[in-house]
Amino acid sequence: MSASRFGAKILQACLSNPCKRCILEPHAVISKASNASPLAAAKHTIAVTQTRLFTNHRSYSVIPSAADDLLRKPEPVSQSNVGQSITQLQNDALLTEDYFGVGDLFTLDDLFEARVHLGHKEGLRHAHMTPYIYGNRLGQDIIDLEQTAIHLKLALNVLAHIAYRQGLCLFICRNRRNAILVEETAQACGEYAHCRNWRLGLFTNATFMYRSMTRLPDVCIFLGTLDNVFAQHKAVHEAAKMQVISIGVVDTNSDPRIIAYPIPGNDDTPSSVKLFCNLFKKSILLGKERWTKDESFLK
């Protein structure tokens, strides 16, 4: 009898009545029947590993071997599976407290050196900014930087998550001295800026203003929430009405109530505004870079 016929008979005998050796050592049987076809050998291994032999009230179970790969067909990757993987990945990012590491972007010393703690005169203080004020020195309010750090980290984390999900970010500033800096910051991170006079209805009546269906930004970043010393920026109210997330630097003369993520800080001094612009830009870039990395991993 030839070797191939002998191997085929071994396989046929083991498939019809598997012995204990076949159950516990399937590779040994396949090695004996090495001249049999690979498909028959693979079938033998799968059949053996799915069979149990009861001897002396003891059950022998075997882990499926690597021969399963010979019969397993690769599952086609559908668009729905990719979409579910992306959604799962984005949801997992929300479970991490600081997924993008925005807490390492700044320290209390950075805030102090940028003069973020300097507020306005005591007579201009807004009543709802009192909890964020540390004290008063020579008639000037001093902002509590510990609270600023907490609110700033939260706002940067939210901003990074929005950028991670390909959201649109709109920088808004009405201070002419800081307008160029804000526009350059938005351009550097691939986002948008509005530093001119705000026309009523840009958010609330966008379809009429732009003559077509328009996508509103996912977040508005206010480098100062006032139009002038006393009047609040019109975009603050429109963003709240249209449920657009707002992140705003609120000075001691500002109203923080309808800002979704207020950041107590100096919104006038150039060094302070420059620090906030750099932090916002870095957070957006961190979110976009992380998305590029995760997306390439899925592919």
N, C-alpha and C positions, 0 to 999 in steps of 0.2 A: 504494500500500500504506500502511495506517495505521501510526502510530508504534508502537502496541502490538504489531501483527503483526511489524513489523520487529525490535523488541526481542526478541520470542519466537524469531524465526528465528536471531538472533545467539546467544542462549542455547543453542538446540538444536544449532547448529553447533559451539559451543565445548565442549559436553558430549560430543559424539560424537567430536570430534577436536581436543583442546585445543592451541592454539598456544603459542609461547614467550611471547608478550605476555600471554596468559591466565594462564600459570603465574606469571610474575614480577609482573604488574600486574593482579590480578583486579579491583580496584576500578575500573580504567579501563573494562573491559568492562561492568561493572554500570552505570556512569554512562551508557554509550551506550544500555543497555537499561533506562533508568530507568522507562519506562512499563510494564515487565513487572511481574508480581506480586512482592511482597516474598519470598514463599516460594520462587518459582522463582529469584529472584536469590540467595537464601541458599544454595539447593542448588547453584547454579552455583559460588559461591565455595568451598564445602566440597569439591566435586569437583575444582576446580582446584588447591586447596592440597594435596590428597592425591595429586596426579599428578606424576611426574617426567619431564623431557625431557632426553634424552641427546644432546648436540651436541658434536662434537669431543672425545669421551671425557670430557666434563664433566657432572656431575649438578647440576641446579638443584632445590633444595628450598625450599619456601615455608612460613613459619610460619602456622598457621591464623589467619584474620582474625576480627574481632569479629562477623562475620555468623553465627558458630556459635551465638551467644547466641539467635538467633531460633528455632533448632530445639532448643536444649537445654532439657529440662524440669527444673524444680527438684526436687532429691532430697528426699523426705520425711524429716523428722527423727524418728527412732524413739527409744524409750526406751533401747535398747541402745547406740545411738550416743552419746547423752548420757551414759550410764553410763561408756562407754569414755573419753569426753573428760574426765569428772571424775576417773577413775582415773589417766589420763595426767597430768593437771594435778597431782594429789597426788604422783605419783611424781617428776615434775619438780622439785617443791619439795624433795624429799629430796636432790637433786643439788647444791643450793646450800648452802654452808657455813653461812651465817647468813641464811636466807631472810626472817626476820622482823625482823632488826636488833636482836636482844636484847643484843648486845654493847655497844650504845650506851646501855643503860639505867643503867649504873653505872660507877664508876671505883674505883681502889684508895683514893683519898681518901675516897670515900663509905663504903667498908667500914671504914676506919680511924676516921672520925668517929663511926660508929655503934657502935664498940667491938666489932666482930666478932672482933677478934684476941685478946680476953681469954678465957682458958680457966680451968679450975679449978686447985686446988692440986695440987702435984706428986704428992702422995700418992694422989690420986683418978684419976690418969692411967690410961687403958686402954692395954694393950700395943699394940694394933693402931692406935692413934692417934699413935704415935710418929713415923711418917714425915711427918705433917702439922704437927708442932710445930717452930716456928722456934728457940725457946730457952726459957729460964726466967729470970724476974726476981722477986727477993724471994719465992721459993717458989711463984710463980704461972706456969703454962705460958702461952706466947705462941704463937698459931697463925700459921702462914705464910700471909699474905694473898695472895701470888702463886698459891699452889696453890688457895686458896679461890676466887679469881677464875676460874681455869680450870674448876674443877668447877662453879661457879655458872653460868657461861655455857653449859656443856654441859647442865645440868639445865633451865635456862630455855628453851633451844632445843628440848629434848625435850617440855617442857610445852606450848610454843606449837604444835608439830606435832600433839600429841594434841588440843588444842583446835581446831586447824584441821580435823581429821577428825571433829569433833563427838563427841569422847570425854568421858566423865564424870570429873570431878576431885573428889577427896574430901580436904578439909583435916582433919588429925588433930592434936590438941594435948591434953596432959593437965595442963598448967600452968594453974592456976585464974586466975592473974594475967593471962595472955594469952588466955584463952578467949574473952572478948568481942571482942577485936580480931580473932582468927582467924575467928570466926563472921561478923563484919561484912565481912571481906575476901571470904569465900566468897559471901556474899549480893551483894556489889558486882559480882562477875564472873559471877553466875548459876550458881554451883556449890554444893557441899554441904560440911558440916563436921560433925565428931563430936568434941566436947570433954568428953564425960562418961566414966564408967567403961565399959570395953570388955568386953562379954559374950563369952565364948568361944563360937566357932561362928558369929559373924556373917558370916564369909567361908566358912569350911570347911563349915559346915552351914546355909547360907543358906536352902535350900528348906524345911527343917524349922522354922527360926527364924521365917520370914516366911509360912509356910503356902502358898507358891506359888513358881513359878519366878521368880528374881530376877536382874536384871542387876547384876553386880559393877562397881565403878568401874574405869576404865581406868588410873588412876594415883592413888596415895595420896601426899599431901604432908604430911610429918611436920615440924611446928615443934617439934622435940624428940622424940627416939626413946626416952625413958625414962618409965616410969610414976612412979618416984621416983628417989632418988639412985642406987640400985644396980640395980633391976629394969628390964629392957627392956620396952617397950610390947608388949602381946600382939598388936596389929595388925601389927607388923613380921613376926612369924613367920607369921601367917595370910596376909598378902599374898605372902610368899615361897612358901608352900605352894600357893597358888592362882594363881601366876605373874602377879600384879598388879604393875605397875611401881611402884616406890617411890622417891620423892625425899625425902631427909631431911637436916635440919640436924643434924650430929653434933658434939657438944662433946668436950672432951678426955677425959671420963669415959664416952663412949658407944662402942658396938661398931659399926663401919661395915661389917662383912663382908657381911651379907645385905641391905644397902641397895643397890638397883640404881644409884642416882646420889647418893652421899653428898656433902654440902657441909660441909667443916670450918668451924665457926664457933660463935660464942657463941649459945646457945639460951636464955639466962636473962635477959639485960639487955633491958628494954623497947625501947630504941632499936634494938637489933640485930634483935629479932623484928619490929618495925615495918618496918624496911628490907626484910627478907625477904618479909613479907606484901605490901608494895607491889610488889616485883619479880615475885613470883608472879602477882599480880593483873594487872599490865601485860602479862606474857607471855601469859596466857590471853586477855586482851582483844585483843592483837595478832593472835593466831591466829584468833579469831572474826571480827574485822574483815576480815582478809585473805581468809577464806573467803567472807564476804558479798560482797566486791568481786569475787573470781574467779567466784563462782557467777552473779552478775549479768552478768558478761562473757560467760559461756557462753550465757546466755539471750538 
